[in-house]
Amino acid sequence: MINKIAILHFAAPPIVGGVESTIFHHARLLAEAGYEAHVIAGRGEPFHPDVQFHHIPEIDSRHPDVLQIGDALAKGTLTPDFEALRDHLTKSLGAILQDIPICIVHNVITLHKNIPLTAALSQLNQRKTTRLIAWCHDFAWMDELYTSALHNGYPWDLLRTPWPNVDYVTVSEDRRTKLAALLKIPEYSIDVVTPGIDLYEFLKLEPLTRQLVERLKLTNAAPLMLLPARITRRKNIEFALRVTAVLKDTTPQPTLLITGPPGPHNPKNIAYLQSLKTLRSDLGLEEQVHFAYELGESDEPLHLTDKVIADLYSLADLLLFPSLREGFGIPVLEAGLARMPVFAADIPPVRESSGEFATLFDSKGDPASVAELIRAHLENESAYLLRQRVLKYFTWRRILEKDIIPLIQKEN
């Protein structure tokens, strides 16, 4: 079981860039998953308390010595300075990597920004002490902006020659096709591991929201339906549960989240909550229907702040609002600001708040018909379908679990 891993690039966080962002997320997630994570770079600084940072200045593509040697290499000249820097980097990297079994190398093996570093890695690879994973974003030999600075022979050919005992990774299928053509190797021998997105940071979610997402596995919901209401009989919550029960047979993983506590002015509301929990059990919806009120620590009730409610609007796929009576219907307005589809009871206050822009239904009618309205809408809703695609394939955590850890742990 491999538990140490290094990540190498010209620069690392807090330097801003696409590769640097990838390094940040890979390193922090590997550390959270229990790996001893190391980052080696020529520019950057420690960026996470659980990630060890190693600074070797000459790894930087903009280091003065690297730039000087690069100018000579661009003219086809191989100087003693090249060999000296290559050997220095071989020694420096070897000292760090001697007890680290795997090193992910971003771009260095296919991009010419520091060819002495490329040559040093080639020497280290021949020792077979550390397995290299070549994470290839860009290819110097296939970019017309760079080919004039490249020449036949060593060391330039290192950038277009497949290295033995190295796993190649590209960030897209298109890049895989190009790299296979460059190295003259089968496409299937190259893994594709895309970049991802950090759901929590992108949506600026509150800590409590993040806890709810993890605890309830809300990123797996398809769809996530929000019912922002206190638990009172006029909210007709049992209707929403029955809609969810029908959707369970027709959609991947319907999830209903009721945000409010029992209404404070009628003691019968506690009994109503209990009846809803009984209905949830009878319908087999324990994994699909959640009452936020029940989710506090040590059996304490949980009360959601306005910020957390706003987060839930940004996370949810639709508003399900089956009230029998309302004064006006503020959740419909909130859903509008969140660009969320609204499925609501056809009552005068909701018609007033939504205008013609909600899907209305008879809140005393057939839940199956409402479930069909939701299913049919989502089946053709490109924003929903793309959102589901992102959550299924392109969050950093999913990429770590599905692609990165299996790649690290595979046997050569």
C-alpha positions as MATLAB code, in Angstrom:
seq = 'MINKIAILHFAAPPIVGGVESTIFHHARLLAEAGYEAHVIAGRGEPFHPDVQFHHIPEIDSRHPDVLQIGDALAKGTLTPDFEALRDHLTKSLGAILQDIPICIVHNVITLHKNIPLTAALSQLNQRKTTRLIAWCHDFAWMDELYTSALHNGYPWDLLRTPWPNVDYVTVSEDRRTKLAALLKIPEYSIDVVTPGIDLYEFLKLEPLTRQLVERLKLTNAAPLMLLPARITRRKNIEFALRVTAVLKDTTPQPTLLITGPPGPHNPKNIAYLQSLKTLRSDLGLEEQVHFAYELGESDEPLHLTDKVIADLYSLADLLLFPSLREGFGIPVLEAGLARMPVFAADIPPVRESSGEFATLFDSKGDPASVAELIRAHLENESAYLLRQRVLKYFTWRRILEKDIIPLIQKEN';
ca = [
       0.000    0.000    0.000;
       1.617    3.225   -1.175;
       1.220    6.056    1.337;
       3.807    8.617    0.205;
       3.605   10.686   -2.935;
       5.382   13.704   -4.372;
       4.110   16.246   -6.881;
       6.626   18.167   -8.989;
       6.229   21.266  -11.152;
       8.094   24.431  -12.098;
       5.876   26.358   -9.678;
       3.357   25.595   -6.949;
       0.725   27.508   -4.968;
       0.259   30.279   -4.105;
       1.428   30.959   -7.673;
      -1.746   31.348   -9.753;
      -2.204   29.053  -12.729;
      -4.144   26.080  -13.973;
      -1.462   23.521  -13.132;
      -0.787   25.160   -9.778;
      -4.496   24.970   -8.945;
      -4.504   21.276   -9.842;
      -1.501   20.719   -7.576;
      -3.261   22.483   -4.706;
      -6.344   20.285   -4.921;
      -4.455   17.042   -5.539;
      -2.117   17.643   -2.610;
      -4.746   18.693   -0.074;
      -7.110   15.852   -0.993;
      -4.337   13.255   -0.891;
      -3.357   14.564    2.540;
      -6.981   14.388    3.696;
      -7.128   10.819    2.391;
      -4.204    9.860    4.641;
      -1.273   10.136    2.230;
       2.000   11.776    3.137;
       1.984   14.422    0.407;
       5.042   16.317   -0.779;
       5.202   19.166   -3.311;
       8.497   20.004   -5.028;
       8.763   23.275   -6.957;
      11.057   26.095   -7.959;
       8.579   28.805   -7.035;
       5.914   28.784   -4.367;
       5.747   28.303   -0.628;
       4.052   26.085    1.960;
       0.315   26.251    1.268;
      -1.291   23.554    3.422;
      -0.449   22.402    6.952;
      -0.522   18.716    5.958;
       1.519   19.042    2.747;
       5.327   19.144    2.897;
       6.825   21.738    0.556;
      10.329   21.360   -0.920;
      11.884   24.385   -2.614;
      14.586   23.819   -5.220;
      15.090   27.219   -6.917;
      16.553   25.764  -10.128;
      13.339   23.885  -10.848;
      11.707   27.232  -11.627;
      11.306   27.785  -15.376;
      12.198   31.450  -14.777;
      15.363   30.874  -12.762;
      18.231   32.926  -14.318;
      20.422   29.861  -14.898;
      17.532   28.005  -16.520;
      16.761   30.954  -18.792;
      20.411   31.290  -19.840;
      20.758   27.613  -20.626;
      17.363   27.678  -22.364;
      18.559   30.448  -24.711;
      21.537   28.329  -25.718;
      19.383   25.236  -26.182;
      16.989   27.196  -28.392;
      19.949   27.842  -30.705;
      20.891   24.172  -30.680;
      23.844   24.578  -28.336;
      24.488   22.106  -25.527;
      26.829   23.742  -23.009;
      28.705   22.458  -19.948;
      26.325   24.598  -17.897;
      23.476   22.351  -19.046;
      25.227   19.235  -17.777;
      26.167   20.917  -14.497;
      22.597   22.015  -13.804;
      21.214   18.639  -14.858;
      23.523   16.848  -12.445;
      22.770   19.312   -9.639;
      19.030   18.751  -10.092;
      19.511   14.992  -10.256;
      21.299   15.071   -6.905;
      18.829   17.482   -5.257;
      15.757   15.611   -6.444;
      17.272   12.242   -5.685;
      17.775   13.232   -2.055;
      14.083   14.105   -1.694;
      12.684   11.213   -3.705;
      14.879    8.428   -2.312;
      12.131    7.153   -0.004;
       9.077    8.390   -1.953;
       7.760    5.637   -4.235;
       5.740    7.831   -6.646;
       6.189   11.306   -8.088;
       3.582   13.042  -10.219;
       5.432   15.280  -12.673;
       3.407   18.063  -14.258;
       4.452   19.070  -17.799;
       8.225   18.693  -17.291;
       8.444   15.529  -19.401;
       6.729   17.049  -22.476;
       7.353   20.806  -22.187;
      10.679   22.538  -22.786;
      10.524   25.215  -20.074;
      13.383   23.608  -18.095;
      15.135   20.958  -20.155;
      17.939   20.400  -17.594;
      15.153   19.386  -15.191;
      13.700   17.059  -17.832;
      17.120   15.466  -18.285;
      17.573   15.114  -14.514;
      14.262   13.298  -14.229;
      15.314   11.028  -17.081;
      18.435   10.067  -15.139;
      16.433    9.448  -11.982;
      13.926    7.354  -13.938;
      16.717    5.051  -15.059;
      17.466    4.260  -11.414;
      13.906    2.891  -10.979;
      13.694    3.985   -7.348;
      10.711    6.318   -7.813;
       7.878    5.616  -10.228;
       7.067    8.691  -12.300;
       3.600    9.685  -13.433;
       3.919   12.149  -16.316;
       0.922   14.496  -16.048;
       0.922   16.081  -19.495;
      -0.948   19.308  -20.128;
       1.169   20.750  -22.986;
       3.481   19.313  -25.654;
       6.356   21.445  -26.927;
       6.936   19.338  -30.038;
       3.311   19.803  -31.153;
       3.088   23.555  -30.604;
       4.221   25.758  -33.488;
       5.099   28.486  -30.985;
       7.843   26.266  -29.572;
       9.162   24.009  -32.340;
      11.693   26.571  -33.605;
      13.461   26.272  -30.230;
      13.685   22.481  -30.466;
      16.268   20.355  -32.278;
      16.872   16.729  -33.103;
      18.797   14.623  -30.634;
      19.505   14.770  -26.927;
      18.147   16.445  -24.811;
      15.325   17.778  -26.982;
      14.160   14.294  -27.981;
      13.388   13.537  -24.330;
      10.239   15.634  -24.856;
       8.902   13.381  -27.625;
      10.186    9.954  -26.643;
       8.208    7.556  -24.405;
      10.099    6.913  -21.195;
      10.226    3.364  -19.829;
       8.374    2.592  -16.595;
       6.495    5.912  -16.708;
       2.700    6.245  -16.556;
       1.401    8.929  -18.885;
      -1.664   10.995  -18.004;
      -3.423   13.707  -19.995;
      -6.163   16.074  -18.914;
      -8.594   15.346  -21.765;
      -9.348   12.831  -24.497;
      -8.159   15.367  -27.077;
      -4.785   15.670  -25.326;
      -4.552   11.873  -25.109;
      -4.945   11.561  -28.882;
      -2.236   14.185  -29.448;
       0.180   12.673  -26.936;
      -0.266    9.181  -28.391;
       0.583   10.563  -31.827;
       3.624   12.414  -30.471;
       5.052    9.443  -28.578;
       3.852    6.851  -31.112;
       2.184    4.763  -28.404;
      -1.379    3.373  -28.178;
      -4.004    5.726  -26.798;
      -5.193    3.084  -24.354;
      -1.802    3.183  -22.625;
      -2.444    6.797  -21.562;
      -4.802    7.589  -18.699;
      -7.142   10.587  -18.825;
      -7.652   12.428  -15.535;
      -9.478   15.704  -15.958;
      -9.202   18.791  -13.791;
     -12.131   19.373  -11.470;
     -14.073   21.903   -9.500;
     -14.319   22.535   -5.768;
     -18.042   22.650   -5.088;
     -17.711   24.153   -1.622;
     -15.353   26.952   -2.609;
     -17.074   27.744   -5.894;
     -20.448   28.174   -4.190;
     -18.888   29.713   -1.040;
     -20.836   27.324    1.178;
     -21.117   27.844    4.916;
     -19.413   25.285    7.211;
     -22.799   23.958    8.356;
     -23.923   23.571    4.751;
     -20.801   21.570    4.005;
     -21.542   19.319    6.956;
     -25.077   18.729    5.678;
     -23.806   17.968    2.187;
     -21.388   15.366    3.560;
     -23.778   13.857    6.089;
     -26.738   13.575    3.728;
     -24.662   12.879    0.589;
     -26.466   15.705   -1.180;
     -24.093   15.654   -4.141;
     -25.564   12.243   -5.004;
     -29.127   13.601   -5.096;
     -30.798   13.498   -8.495;
     -32.782   15.632   -8.134;
     -32.337   17.548   -4.876;
     -35.725   19.057   -4.026;
     -35.962   21.877   -1.506;
     -39.011   22.469    0.670;
     -38.205   25.559    2.772;
     -41.030   25.601    5.280;
     -41.894   25.150    8.913;
     -43.499   21.841    9.714;
     -47.190   22.702    9.922;
     -50.170   20.942    8.367;
     -50.955   23.779    5.976;
     -47.576   23.207    4.313;
     -48.926   19.851    3.071;
     -45.538   18.177    3.466;
     -47.001   14.684    3.203;
     -47.864   15.485   -0.421;
     -44.176   16.182   -1.091;
     -43.241   12.860    0.490;
     -45.668   11.038   -1.798;
     -44.238   12.853   -4.827;
     -40.786   11.727   -3.759;
     -41.993    8.132   -3.409;
     -43.193    8.129   -7.026;
     -39.970    9.770   -8.252;
     -37.983    7.032   -6.523;
     -39.166    4.667   -9.271;
     -38.424    7.000  -12.183;
     -35.390    9.152  -11.325;
     -31.885    8.192  -10.145;
     -31.866    9.378   -6.526;
     -34.584   11.869   -5.596;
     -33.913   13.674   -2.331;
     -36.262   15.971   -0.438;
     -34.916   18.347    2.199;
     -37.390   20.102    4.502;
     -35.574   22.989    6.142;
     -37.798   24.233    8.963;
     -38.681   23.184   12.509;
     -42.203   22.451   13.715;
     -44.275   25.614   13.821;
     -43.910   27.300   17.236;
     -47.532   28.263   17.896;
     -49.383   24.943   17.773;
     -48.348   22.012   19.977;
     -49.957   19.664   17.467;
     -47.103   20.368   15.050;
     -44.821   17.973   16.966;
     -47.413   15.249   16.387;
     -47.533   16.274   12.718;
     -43.768   15.824   12.450;
     -44.078   12.383   13.977;
     -46.794   11.469   11.476;
     -44.510   12.591    8.641;
     -41.689   10.432    9.980;
     -44.057    7.485   10.133;
     -45.147    8.139    6.542;
     -41.493    8.411    5.505;
     -40.865    4.976    6.992;
     -44.003    3.478    5.440;
     -42.965    4.760    2.008;
     -39.386    3.511    2.412;
     -37.931    7.011    2.101;
     -35.484    7.100    5.012;
     -32.611    7.722    2.572;
     -34.542   10.176    0.404;
     -36.364   12.525    2.813;
     -34.561   14.606    5.425;
     -35.904   16.936    8.088;
     -33.139   19.419    8.897;
     -34.695   19.965   12.304;
     -33.645   16.446   13.336;
     -29.998   16.815   12.380;
     -28.581   18.698   15.356;
     -25.843   17.293   17.559;
     -26.643   15.319   20.720;
     -30.328   15.115   19.831;
     -30.587   18.905   19.835;
     -32.794   20.478   17.140;
     -30.975   22.090   14.220;
     -32.001   25.585   13.176;
     -30.645   26.752    9.832;
     -29.403   30.312    9.379;
     -30.436   32.489    6.455;
     -26.989   31.961    4.928;
     -27.370   28.188    5.058;
     -30.852   28.418    3.538;
     -29.391   30.534    0.731;
     -26.712   27.877    0.223;
     -29.390   25.225   -0.113;
     -31.094   27.245   -2.827;
     -27.817   27.290   -4.749;
     -27.414   23.529   -4.296;
     -30.970   22.355   -4.996;
     -32.363   21.430   -8.386;
     -35.925   22.589   -7.795;
     -38.370   24.057   -5.325;
     -41.237   21.769   -4.305;
     -43.867   23.882   -2.560;
     -47.214   22.076   -2.070;
     -48.807   24.384    0.512;
     -52.557   24.348    1.025;
     -52.509   27.981    2.163;
     -49.942   30.801    2.057;
     -49.932   34.465    2.860;
     -47.762   35.209   -0.177;
     -45.102   32.590   -0.931;
     -41.655   34.098   -0.327;
     -39.818   30.820   -1.221;
     -41.025   31.254   -4.790;
     -39.250   34.620   -4.970;
     -36.099   33.145   -3.449;
     -36.182   30.337   -5.981;
     -36.488   32.896   -8.745;
     -33.312   34.647   -7.598;
     -31.575   31.270   -7.467;
     -32.711   30.480  -11.048;
     -34.429   27.393   -9.676;
     -37.433   25.708  -11.327;
     -40.551   26.057   -9.180;
     -43.171   23.326   -8.744;
     -45.824   24.790   -6.471;
     -49.434   24.557   -5.375;
     -51.898   26.354   -7.598;
     -53.173   28.790   -4.978;
     -53.749   32.550   -5.380;
     -50.699   33.784   -3.380;
     -48.346   31.553   -5.356;
     -49.857   32.681   -8.660;
     -49.295   36.261   -7.501;
     -45.659   35.708   -6.556;
     -44.658   33.490   -9.503;
     -46.635   35.024  -12.330;
     -46.568   32.629  -15.256;
     -43.101   31.276  -14.451;
     -43.840   28.327  -12.177;
     -45.275   24.885  -12.784;
     -48.443   24.815  -10.701;
     -50.423   21.807   -9.549;
     -53.443   20.854   -7.480;
     -52.077   20.324   -3.970;
     -55.020   18.019   -3.215;
     -54.591   16.092   -6.433;
     -52.513   13.123   -7.527;
     -48.851   13.148   -6.379;
     -47.977   10.866   -9.293;
     -48.976   13.568  -11.783;
     -46.692   16.063  -10.047;
     -43.851   13.546  -10.033;
     -44.331   13.112  -13.770;
     -44.214   16.891  -14.304;
     -40.900   17.008  -12.435;
     -39.456   14.010  -14.245;
     -40.426   15.317  -17.671;
     -39.012   18.750  -16.925;
     -35.668   17.451  -15.670;
     -35.314   14.983  -18.524;
     -35.017   17.910  -20.942;
     -33.451   20.554  -18.701;
     -29.882   21.083  -19.966;
     -28.786   23.069  -16.893;
     -29.888   20.250  -14.589;
     -28.314   17.564  -16.755;
     -25.011   19.439  -16.953;
     -25.064   20.010  -13.207;
     -25.552   16.284  -12.640;
     -22.689   15.553  -15.016;
     -20.377   17.906  -13.127;
     -21.327   16.421   -9.751;
     -20.907   12.864  -11.020;
     -17.608   13.243  -12.841;
     -15.872   16.542  -12.227;
     -15.615   17.430   -8.549;
     -12.103   17.113   -7.177;
     -13.187   14.539   -4.592;
     -14.806   12.305   -7.231;
     -11.704   12.582   -9.417;
      -9.471   11.652   -6.496;
     -11.542    8.575   -5.621;
     -12.292    7.423   -9.165;
      -9.033    8.187  -10.961;
      -6.088    9.380   -8.895;
      -5.984    6.855   -6.049;
      -6.440    3.841   -8.412;
      -3.628    5.234  -10.585;
      -1.341    5.622   -7.578;
      -2.098    2.178   -6.214;
      -1.997    0.201   -9.435;
       0.680   -2.421   -9.803;
       3.170   -2.086  -12.629;
];
